[in-house]
Amino acid sequence: MALHHRAPDLKNDTLLRALARQPTDHTPIWLMRQAGRYLPEYNATRAKAGSFLKLAKTPDLATEVTLQPLERFPLDAAILFSDILTVPDAMGLGLHFAEGEGPRFQHPVRDERDVAELVVPDMSDLRYVMDAVRQIRRELRERVPLIGFSGSPFTLACYMIEGSGSDDWRTVKIMRHARPDLLHRILDVNARAVTAYLKAQIAAGAQVAMIFDTWGGMLAHEDYLPFSLDYARGIVKQLSVPTILFTKGGNPWLAEIAASGVAAMGLDWTTDPRRAREIAGDRVALQGNLDPLALFAPEKAVREAARRVLDAFGPQPGHIFNLGHGIQPKTPIESVAALVDEVRAYSSGCRKRSAGS
């Protein structure tokens, strides 16, 4: 992993400084799913595209929605607008989005034959993603860094095996116990695919990589390392930019994640930031971790919640403010504006008071 994360040409490199655990004038903030359905302009662009997949696969439109939240709020990073399932889609599994039902695969991976046919996709099949990354970097004009991302090998495998989202991921868990060898073969292909995919995003201009391990937290305690973290760790070692790993429900494995080579651990709202600080020490930065539903409260309560999170993480360098999961579709825009304003004002005020004491 790159040891020197500064990008001297950036007008705002606060995120990169925080990832390198260097002092910053304020705590950087960006939001998971910051380009999304809570913004009327996103909904207008989505309607223009005609479908979610068309939106994600059209670089001009993906660029447009990536930049929309930065026009409204003084955020410290842009994150590529895409979907974690682009990789298995490029593997030929037949991704489609059923209205009101979320993603589905026509060809789930469930038996020996399915697994034998899995191959790392040619990155030319994902060229639309790299084209979007290049276009976003151009249009950002070095305002803030651009985060590229992928799903983790395990989270991708969950959708590939189940064929859709699930309440209990029963098919995945049955495979883990009945045919762990098959699951490992899927994870190996996914890890090689995610590595190639993130390297291509970095080559196109992504300055930070994020791995979303959305479903790693549903694994049994003894299964998280061999079926999730070990594969993510192998990817991180091969990337040349700072990497953030977010495992929703990852509380039991914070020490192992901190030792995995990532630049930062993403924390959900069930994590005690003070405990995470103790575990992480000065090895990694921390990202998180306001409950997204706190944004449905009145403005005063939103601002108080932001201050509580900042106080809990403490004054040490290496905190990136974020939500504990993605922003909800009907979140009031005024609450997001209040949150971003409070994080910047309160954190910079704390630093000034600390410097003056």
N, C-alpha and C positions, 0 to 999 in steps of 0.2 A: 504494500500500500504506500502511496506517496506520503512522504513525511512533511513536505512543505505544501500547505494548502492555500497559501495566499495567492490571489489573482490580482496583481497590482493595477490592472487596467479597469477593474470593477469600480463603479462609482460607490456602490454599497457592498462591502465584503464582510458585513457583520456576521452572516451565517457561517462563512468559511472560517472566520476567526474563532467563533464559538465552537465549531467542530474541531479546531486545533487546540481548544481549551485556552485560548488567549483572551486577555481582557477586551471588553467591548464597551462602547458608550451606552448601549441599551441592550436588553435581551432581545435577540432576533425572534421574529414571529412569522410563521406561515401556517397554513391550515390544510390538513388532509381533506381532499375533495374541495379545495377552495374554488375551483372552477366547477360549478354544479348547479343543480336545479333550484337552489334558493335565490339565484340571480335571474331577474327577468330577461336580461340580455342573453344569458346562456339559453334559456328556453326559446328565445326568438331564433337563435342560431341553430339550435337543435331542430326546430320546426322547419327551418330552411333546408337543413340536411335531409330531412325526411325519415331518418332512422338513426339510432345511436351508433350502429356500426359504420354507417356512411359518414357520420360526424367524426368518428375516431380515425377513419381511413382516408379522409380528405385533408391533406396538410394545411391548406388555406384555412379551413374551418377549425381544425385542431389548434392552429396558431391563434386564431381569433379568440377562442374560448380560454386558451391558456392565459392570454394577456388580460382578459376582461377583469378579473379580480384586482389586478395591479392598477387598473385605471380608477377603481373605487377606493382602494385601501392602501396605505403605505406599508405593504408587506415586504419582507426581507428576502423573499425567494419566489421564483416561478417554478411550478412543477408541470412537466409535460402532461398534456391532456391525452390520455389513451386508456387502455383497459388491460388488466393483468392477463386476460385470456387471449391476447393477440398471439402468444407463443403456441399454445395448443391449437389455436385456429390455423396457424401456419403449418402445423403438423398434419392437417387434413381431417380434423375431427368434426368439422361441420358445425361451427359455432353459429347460433342464432339467438335472438332475444325475443321471447314470447311476451306480448303485452301484459304487464302486471305480474309476470312470473319470473323475470330475471333470465340469466343466461342458460342455454341448453346446448348440449352436444348431440348431434345425430349419431355419432359413432363413439360411444364411451369405450374405455379401455378396461376390459374385465377378465380376459383369459390369456392363455399362452400365445395364441395366434395374434390377438390384438397387440400384445406387448412386443412380439417379434417384429411387427410392422412399424413400430415407433422409431422415428429417426429425428435427429436434430435438424430443424428446418434450415433451408438455405436462407441466409439473411436478406437475399434479394426479394424474398416473398414478404419481408417486413420493411421494405424500402420506404413505404409511406410513413413509417414511424421516424426513420432517420431524416427523411425530407422535412418532416415537421420540426424535429430538433434543430436542424440547420436554419430553418426559416424563423423559428422562435428566437434563436440566438441572434440572428441578424436584427430582428425587430426590437429585441430588448435593448440593443445598443449599450450593453454592459451596465444597465441600470442595477440589476441584481443577478445573482447566480441562477442557473437553471438546473433543476433536479430531474434526472432521469430515473426510471424505476422499472421494476418487474415484480411479479409474484414470486414467492419462494418456490423451490421445487416441490415441497410438500403441499403447499396450498394449491398449486396448479394441479398436482396429482389428485387432490380431493375432487375437484370439478371434473377432471378427466375420467376418473373411475366412477363417480356417482352419476355423471351425465348432466348434473344441474346442481343448484344449491340444495342444502339439506338441513334438517333440524338436528339430526344425530349422526350423519355421515356413516350410516350403517354398512353400506357396501365397502367403503374404505376400511373400516375397522375389521370387517370379516376377512378382507384380503390380508390385512396386517397379521391376523392370527392364523388363517388357513394357509396362506401363500406369501409369507414375508419376502421370499426370494423374488416374487413377481413385483411386489411393491418397490423393492430396492432397485430392480431393473428400470422401472418407470422413473424413479427418483434420479438414477444415474443419467438417463437421457435428458431429463428436465434440467439437471444441474449443468450439463454441457450446453444445453440450449440457452439457459439463462445467462451463463457466462458469455457466450458469443453475442447474445442480444444486448447485454449491458456494455460490453466492449464496443459494440457498434454504435450505441448511443453516445458513449464517451468520445469515440472518434468523430462523431457528428457534432459534438459540442456540449454534451452534458457535463456539468462541473462537479456534481454530486450524484451518487447512486443511492437509491432507496430500495430495500427489499421488503415487500409486504408479506409477512408470514401470518396472514389473517387467521388461519385455522390451526396453527401449530399448538396453540394453547389447549386444544381439545384432546391432545394425546395423553396417554397415561404417563405418569412421571418418568418411568424408566424408558419410555419410547421417544421422548422429545429429542434427546441427543442423537441417537442413531438414525431416526427417520426425518428429522428436521434440521437441527443446528449443524450437524456434521456436514450436510450438503451445502448449507448456506456458508459455512466457514470456508469450504473449498473454493467457493465463488469469490468471496471477499479477498482472498489471498491473491487473486489474479487481476484485480482491478487497480487502476492507477489514480483513482480519485477517492476522497473520503466517502465511506459507505455508512448508511443508517440502516439498522435492522429493527423492524417493528414486529414483535410477536404479540398479538392480542391474547391476553391471558398468560403472558410469559413470566409472571411473578416468581414461580418456583425455581426458575433457572437464570435469575439475573446474574449470578456470579459467573456462570458458564458463558452467557452472552457477552459479558464484559471482557472475558478472556479470549473471545473468538477472533479478534483482529479488526472488529468494526470501529469506526470513528465515534459512533454514537448509538446508544440504545433508545429506541422509541418505547415509551411507557404508556400503558392505558390508565384509565382513571382509578383503577382499583389499587394501583401501586402507591406506596408511601414514598414520596420523593426523598425524605430524609434517610430512609433505609437504603434506597437506591444509591444515594450519594455515598453512604458508608461502604456499600459493596463495590461501587465503581471506583472509588478513590480518585486518583488522578489519571486513571488509565483511559477512560472514555468520557465523552460528553453525554448528556442526557437530553432527551426530547420528550415533551409532554406538558401536562397530562390532564387538562380540564375535561370534565364530562361534557360531551357535545350538547346534552339536553339542558345544561346550565344556561345556554344561550336563549332559551325560551322564557327566562325570568325577566323581570323589569330591569332597566338599564343599571340602576343603583346596585342591584344584586349581581349583575354580570361583572361590574367593575370590582365589587368586593371579592367575587370568586377569583378573578384574575390576580388580585393582590395576594390572596391566600396561597395560590399556586406559586407565585414568585417568591413569597416568603418561605414556603416549604422547601423550595430548591436552594434557597440561600444565595449569598452574594458571590460565591466562588465562580470563576469563569467556567464556561462549558455547559450552559443551559440554553436550549432552543425551546421557546414556547410553542406549544401546539395543542390540539385537542387529543383526547385519549382514543379517539377513532374518528372516522370521517364526519364532516359536517352534515347535518340532517337536511333533507330537501326543503322543508317549510320554515327553516330558521329565519327569524326576522333580520333583515339587512342592518337595521339600526343597532341590533345587538352585536353583530360582527364589527361594525364601525366602532362601537364603544369598547369592545374587547381589544381591538388593535391599538386604539388610542390609549387605553389604560395601561396596557403592557409596556408601550414605549415610554409614556410619561412617568409611570411609577418606577420602572426599572432604571431609567436615566436619573430620576430624582434620588433614588437610593444610592446610586454610584456617586453623585455629586456630594451628597451628605457624608458618605463614607470617606471621600477624598478630603473633605473639609474638616473632618473630626481629628 
